[in-house]
Amino acid sequence: MLGNIFVDKSWSFTDCSVKDTSYITHSYYTYPAKFIPQLASRLILEHSQKGDIVIDPFMGSGTTILESIVNERVAII
């Protein structure tokens, strides 16, 4: 039954190197629950438009905030 489930492997970001995931300030902090900026960027681009507000009330290492700004959104913590 599970063999029929489609798995979208584009969400694995296996093609990203350490260099790809550590641009701007993304490599400044080590954080145990940190996710790669490509994930935040993709979600922001798919679920908002330029000028929209993106809120990150937890603001761990700042990935969501930085990617919001890079993608021309208003970032609020």
N, C-alpha and C positions, 0 to 999 in steps of 0.2 A: 504494500500500500504506500509506503513512503517513497518508493522508487518513482512514483508519478509526480512528485512535487518538484516544481521548477525552482531551481536555485540560481539567483542572479549573482554571479560571481564578481560583477563589477563593484559590489559593495565590500569586497575583501581588500581592495587597494594593494594587491600583491605586486603590482608594477611600480610602487613607490619605494624609493630608496631613502636612506636616512637623510641625505641631502635634500630630497624632495619634501620631507616632512619637517625640516628644521629651518625654514626660511624666516625672514624678518626676526621676530623675537621668540619663535616657537621652541627654540632650544635653550632658552635662558633658565628655565626651571624644570627640575625633575618633580614629578607629581605622580603618585601611585595610580590614580584613576584617569590619567591623561589619555585623550584620544588624538588621533592624527588630524591635522587641520583640513585635510581633504574631506574627511567625513563631515565636519562642521560646515565647510564651504558648500558641499553638495546639498546638505539639508537646507541650508539658508537659501540657496539658489532655487531649490525645488518648491519651497514653501513660503517664499516672500518675494516682493518686488523691490526695485530700487526705491530708496526713501522710506521703506517700512521700518517699523521699530522691532528690534530683536532684543528681548530681555533675557539676561542670564543671572538669575538671582543667587546662584551658587558661586559663580566665578572662581573656579579652581585655579587653573594656570592662565586663564585669559584667552584660551583658544577661540571660544565662541565670539567674544567681544572683538578680538582682532580680525577674525574672518568676516564678521558683520561689517566692520569698517572697510576692509579690503573690497568687499562686494557692494559697497555704497549703500549700506543700511545704517540706521541710527541705532547705536548700541547703548543699552542701559543696563547698569548692574544694580 
